[in-house]
Amino acid sequence: MEKKFILTDKFIKLASGKKLFQIKCVKSFKYAKEGDLGGYVEKESNLSHEGDAWVYGYAQVYEDAQVYEDAQVYGAAQVYGDARIYGSAKVHGGGQVYDYAQVYEDAEVCGDSPKVYEYAKVYGKAKVYGKANIYDWAEVYGNAKVYDDAQIFYGAKVFGYAKVYDRAEVSDNAEVFDGSQVYDKSRVYGKAQVHGFSQIHGNAKVYEEAQICEFAEVYDNTEIFGKAKVYGYAEIFENARICGNAKIFGGEVVFEDEREYGSAYIRGNAFIKNDNEHFGFDCSDLFNCHIHVYRSIDNEIVFTLGYFCGNMEEFKKEVEETYSGKISKEECIRIIEEIRTKLD
């Protein structure tokens, strides 16, 4: 096998005392021309002589790490331990990949100081940057992006076109995928799933076997857990807690032969454990009007209508002042009586 680089006499010494030698290209190929100086490696086995893989800039590859195929490591990046960088992957900027981590296919690890370590994998066209950490057995792939100070760990998976950023965390065996976003200081963990272009943000927590999907949004200090499912444009916020087998979804409104989807709004101090503790009502004489009713953590019956949120007396007043002529008195009475029957 013909060599494409050699180790020069120039070296740097790490704090551990280990010497890394600057490499020099001796055969032109895709990323370097003969005579070009590259980055630093501990030994020849750190960089394959086959393919177009190259290490350059101030990048360092050492211990038993390997860079091969068409991969590039450059800038101030560090790859060490038993890490593997291959395919057409790129590690650059202040990126660090170490332990038994792998970055491959067309993935990119770059920016200030992102870290991929332990047994983590980044692949597909995924991008990890900023100061994000991917570790343990976590996987980031597809077209996913993880950045800022986000952390993905244990067996968590982020894929599709999902984004996790700010100081958000996805851990355990949780999955975030499709075009969903998890950000701010929110957390998704356990076996929870977030998908279908949904959003989790604020200080929200989604865990155990909960599912958030179909454009749903969960934020503020909300907690969704158990086997609860929030979907269909539903919006859960403030201090609401949804758990057990509860299902919260956007209200379906049927208008003649057309079908449109309204929105369920759960907020305040809601505490919903199952489907018997919340109800939705579609008002026949106001298009796209969906009333949602549930119990709060203080055992109070709460009504939501659009962005209105209040108790039974406040709901009556809201109907009289705002929805007069749109929600009939008879329909209002019917809803209240039905709620009393179901929740009292």
Helices and strands as residue ranges (DSSP letters): E 5-13, E 19-25, E 37-41, G 44-46, E 54-55, E 60-61, E 66-67, E 72-73, E 78-79, E 84-85, E 90-91, E 96-97, E 102-103, E 108-109, E 115-116, E 121-122, E 127-128, E 133-134, E 139-140, E 145-146, E 151-152, E 157-158, E 163-164, E 169-170, E 175-176, E 181-182, E 187-188, E 193-194, E 199-200, E 205-206, E 211-212, E 217-218, E 223-224, E 229-231, E 235-236, E 241-242, E 247-249, E 252-255, E 258-261, E 265-266, E 271-272, G 275-277, E 278-282, E 290-295, E 301-305, E 308-310, H 312-322, H 329-343
